[in-house]
Amino acid sequence: MKPYLDAAENAARAAGKLLREHFQQQQRVKAFAAHDIKLELDVQAQELISKLLLQEFPADALYGEEGIAGDQSSDHQWIVDPLDGTVNYFYGIPHFCVSIALRLHNEIVVGVIYDPIRGEMWTGQRGEVSKLNGAPIHVSDRAELAEAVISIGLAKTGETINTNFPLFQQMIHRVTHTLKLESACGTSPQVRSWLKTPVELSIFARERT
């Protein structure tokens, strides 16, 4: 799977460079809805990722937040969020990332999450140790929820907010500290308890090694 991982890393870095170059500049808004924003830059970043991945693997499929591309009958399916944390990005908050995964026969086998502001590349392959900038990472040694600092997202619809908020209220009383920020890549030890898309490969309870 290394050729796929390398391709995902290269595409994520290219998209991250584009995002970094336009960060904290005036953005063209494609759509503005409750709890969400779509930027023209979302589309540009996905087009760049699609171009790079499908140039290397033209027989693959690609599914992204901004549309689909490639051969939709392929068993090799790239799943892309070109700008995870668009609301943060729009408001100049340096907490966003590029997320890319490869699904093969309905199983996620490769994934990368790239934070272009901190220069952090989180990578994972099925059956291999996950890494941060090439160094192995591991699950936190903390065994008690009361010792944890967690980061949550309440989703983007009234129904899901109403469903999740009582869970949030319960969790506040059980952990050391709770962070609430637009869902994106994590840059601190955290627990990601609900997965939005297959791009978010796993539940992270992580510490830097």
N, C-alpha and C positions, 0 to 999 in steps of 0.2 A: 504493500500500500504506500510505500514511501514516495513514488512518483506523484501520486495523488495528493499526499500531504504537502510535498514541495510545491505543487501547483497551487494548492489552496493558500499556502503561506505567501507565495509571490503575488497572487491576486489580492489577498487581504492587504498586503503592504502597499500595493499600487493604489487601491481604493483609499487606504488610510492616508497616503500622501496627498491625494486629491482633497480629502476632507480637512486635513490639517492646513493646507494652503488656503482654504476658503473659510476657516474657522474665525469667528468673531467679525465677519464681514456681513454686509447686507445680503440677505437671502431672498431668492424668488420663491414664493409660496405657491405650491401646486394645489393644495387643499387645506382648509382649516376647519377642524371639527372639534366637538367637545372632547377634551382630554387627549387630542392627537393633532399632529401637524404633518403634512407631506410637503417636502421641498423638491424643487427641481434637481437639487444636488443628490437626493435619494436616487432619482432616475439615472443621473449621470454616473454615479458610483456603481449601480448595478449593471449598467451597460458596459462599463469598463471591466468589471468582474466577469461578465458573460463572455465578452470578447476574448479575454485571456484564457479562461477555462476551456471554452469551446474551440479555440484555436489549437489547443493541445490535445483535447479529447472531443473531436467533432461528432462522435456517435453518441455522446452523453445527452441527458436531459438536464434542464436547469429550471428550478422553481424559486421565484423570489417574491418579495413583497411588492415589487414593481412590475411583475409579469413573469411569463414563462418563455423559454427558448430551447432550441435543440430538438432532439428526437424524443418525443414524449413516450415512445414505446420502450425506451432503453431501461435496462435494469440498473444502470449507473445514473443516479439522480442527485444532482447538486442542489442544495437548499441554502438560500442566501438571504441574509438581512444586511443590506449594504450600509445601513446607518441605524444601528440599534441604539436608541436614545436620541431620536430626532428632536424631541421637545427640549432636552438639555442643550443640544447643539444650537438650536434656534435662539435660545436665550443666553448663549455664551457660557454655559456651564461645561467645564472640561471633563465630562463623564459620559462617554459614548464609545462605541466600538463597531468593528466590522465582524460579522459572524458568517462563517461558511462551514457547511458540513457535506459529506458525501454519504448517501444512502445506497446500499447495495442489497437487493432482495429484501427490502423492507427493514434492513438493519443499518443503523448508523455505524460506519466503519472508520471515518476520518472526520476530524473537526478542528477548526481554529477559531479563536477569538482574539482580535488584535485591537489594542488600545493605542491609537496613533499619537496621543498626547504624551503618554508615559513611555512609549516605545516598548510595550509589553506584548509579547506573542504567546498566548496560551494554546497549546497543541495537544491533541489526543488521537490515538489510533486504537482500534479494537484490539484488546489483548496486550497492549503496551502501557508503560507507565506514562501518565500525563506529565507535561513539562511546561515550564515558564522560561522563555528565552533559552531553551535547550537544557535547562537544569531540572531534574526531577522534582515534582511536588507531591505532597501527601495529604491525606485527610488529617484534620486537627486531632490532637491527643485528648482534647477536652471531651469528657463523656457525659457531662451533665448540661442540660439545656439552660440551667440557671447560670452557667459560666459563659454562655454564648453571647456574641453580638450578631444580630441578624439584620439582613436587608430584605425588604419586601416590596412588591408592587401590587397595587390594588386593581390592575387592569383598566380597561378604557370604556366600559359600558356601565350604565346605572345598575343593571342586574348583577354584574359580577362584583361591582363595588359593594353593593348591599349584601351580597353573599360573603365576601371576604372580610369586610370590616369587623364583624363579630369575632372572627378568628384572630384578626390583628389585635383587638382589644384583649382577648385572652392571652395572647403571646406576650404582650407588653409586661404582664405581671410575672412571667416565667423566665425572662432572660435578663442579662445584665444591661443591655442597651439595644434599642431598635432604631435602624436607619430607614428613612423613607425618602427615596429619590427615584426619579424616572428610571425605569428598568433599563439597564445596559450592562456592559461588562463590569465586573467587580474589581476594585483595586485594593480592597482590604479584606482581611479574614472575614468570611461570611457564610451564611447558609442560604442557598437559593432553593426555596421550598416548592415553588410551583413553576413548571416549565411552560413557556409560552409556545414554543415551536420546537421541532426536532433539531433546530440549529443549536439550541442549548442542550448540549449532549448529556449532561449529568447534573445531579444535585451536588453542589460544591460545599464542602465544609473544610476549608483549606487554610493552610499556613505556608508561608514561604520557608524554604529550607535554607 
